[in-house]
Each structure stands twice: as structure tokens, then as C-alpha cells.
Amino acid sequence: MNLEKVILAVITLDRDKVSAGGAPLFFASDKEEQEKIAIYLARITEGVIHDLENGVFILVKH
């Protein structure tokens, strides 16, 4: 199975900005924790972090 252009994870500060979907959700308590989670997940999955600038990061596999 070849996964291309797929959202691998959503990392958010605000639970109200996201809902259940096809990607795992990670909730961070502050911006520093959000960035740390995003960086670790990007390294593990070889994904790319995108900041949606609304308290939500998405991790994407291009």
C-alpha cells in the first residue's frame, strides 16, 4: 500500500477546533508541547509539519 498526500496526524491546542476523523488527534497543553509532539511525530513518520495558524498543526506525508 502506497500512502501519498495523506494527513498522518492532527496536533491541536483547542479540542473545539477538530473533530473525530481519519487521522489520529493529539491534544497539547501549550504551544511548546504542541511543537515537541509535532517534531517527534514528523521524525518518526518522515512527515511534514504544517501550521494552520489557528492552534492546529497537521502532519502530512507528501
Secondary structure, DSSP 8 states (H G I E B T S, - for coil): ----SEEEEEEES-GGG--S-SS-EEE-SSHHHHHHHHHHHHHHHT-EEEE-SSSEEEEEE-
